[in-house]
Amino acid sequence: MSLGDFLTTRLMEIVVHNDDLAVSVGIPTPEMPARAFETVADLLTRMAVRRHGPTAVLRALSRAERAPETIAAI
Protein backbone atom coordinates (compact mmCIF):
# COMPACT_ATOMS: atom_id res chain seq x y z
CA MET A 1 0.00 0.00 0.00
CA SER A 2 1.39 3.38 -0.93
CA LEU A 3 1.77 6.15 1.62
CA GLY A 4 -0.89 8.19 -0.21
CA ASP A 5 -3.39 5.31 -0.05
CA PHE A 6 -2.59 4.74 3.61
CA LEU A 7 -3.19 8.41 4.45
CA THR A 8 -6.44 8.49 2.45
CA THR A 9 -7.67 5.44 4.34
CA ARG A 10 -6.82 6.99 7.69
CA LEU A 11 -8.51 10.25 6.67
CA MET A 12 -11.68 8.35 5.75
CA GLU A 13 -11.68 6.70 9.18
CA ILE A 14 -11.26 10.06 10.92
CA VAL A 15 -14.07 11.73 8.95
CA VAL A 16 -16.51 8.82 9.28
CA HIS A 17 -15.78 8.17 12.96
CA ASN A 18 -16.00 11.90 13.69
CA ASP A 19 -19.62 11.71 12.53
CA ASP A 20 -20.22 8.43 14.42
CA LEU A 21 -18.94 9.91 17.67
CA ALA A 22 -20.96 13.11 17.32
CA VAL A 23 -24.17 11.16 16.67
CA SER A 24 -23.49 8.82 19.59
CA VAL A 25 -23.26 11.71 22.05
CA GLY A 26 -26.05 13.75 20.49
CA ILE A 27 -24.08 16.74 19.20
CA PRO A 28 -23.83 18.21 15.69
CA THR A 29 -21.08 16.70 13.59
CA PRO A 30 -18.12 19.10 13.55
CA GLU A 31 -17.25 20.38 10.10
CA MET A 32 -14.15 18.95 8.56
CA PRO A 33 -11.91 20.94 6.23
CA ALA A 34 -13.27 20.96 2.67
CA ARG A 35 -10.20 19.17 1.32
CA ALA A 36 -10.66 16.33 3.83
CA PHE A 37 -14.34 15.96 2.92
CA GLU A 38 -13.59 16.04 -0.81
CA THR A 39 -10.94 13.34 -0.48
CA VAL A 40 -13.26 11.09 1.53
CA ALA A 41 -16.28 11.76 -0.71
CA ASP A 42 -14.17 10.84 -3.75
CA LEU A 43 -13.01 7.61 -2.12
CA LEU A 44 -16.51 6.60 -1.00
CA THR A 45 -17.96 7.45 -4.41
CA ARG A 46 -15.37 5.28 -6.16
CA MET A 47 -16.07 2.45 -3.71
CA ALA A 48 -19.83 2.74 -4.33
CA VAL A 49 -19.28 2.66 -8.10
CA ARG A 50 -17.18 -0.48 -7.76
CA ARG A 51 -19.83 -2.12 -5.57
CA HIS A 52 -23.07 -0.99 -7.29
CA GLY A 53 -22.00 0.16 -10.76
CA PRO A 54 -21.84 3.62 -12.30
CA THR A 55 -25.51 3.84 -13.30
CA ALA A 56 -26.76 3.16 -9.77
CA VAL A 57 -24.43 5.79 -8.30
CA LEU A 58 -25.36 8.31 -11.00
CA ARG A 59 -29.04 7.81 -10.24
CA ALA A 60 -28.51 7.99 -6.48
CA LEU A 61 -26.74 11.32 -6.83
CA SER A 62 -28.91 12.90 -9.50
CA ARG A 63 -32.38 11.34 -9.65
CA ALA A 64 -33.99 10.46 -6.33
CA GLU A 65 -37.01 8.93 -8.09
CA ARG A 66 -34.76 6.44 -9.93
CA ALA A 67 -32.24 5.88 -7.16
CA PRO A 68 -31.71 2.41 -5.77
CA GLU A 69 -33.00 1.83 -2.25
CA THR A 70 -29.45 1.84 -0.91
CA ILE A 71 -26.10 2.84 -2.36
CA ALA A 72 -23.71 2.41 0.56
CA ALA A 73 -20.04 2.39 -0.34
CA ILE A 74 -19.17 -0.25 2.25
Secondary structure, DSSP 8 states (H G I E B T S, - for coil): --HHHHHHHHHHHHHHHHHHHHHHHT-------HHHHHHHHHHHHHHHHHHH-HHHHHHHHH-GGG--S-----
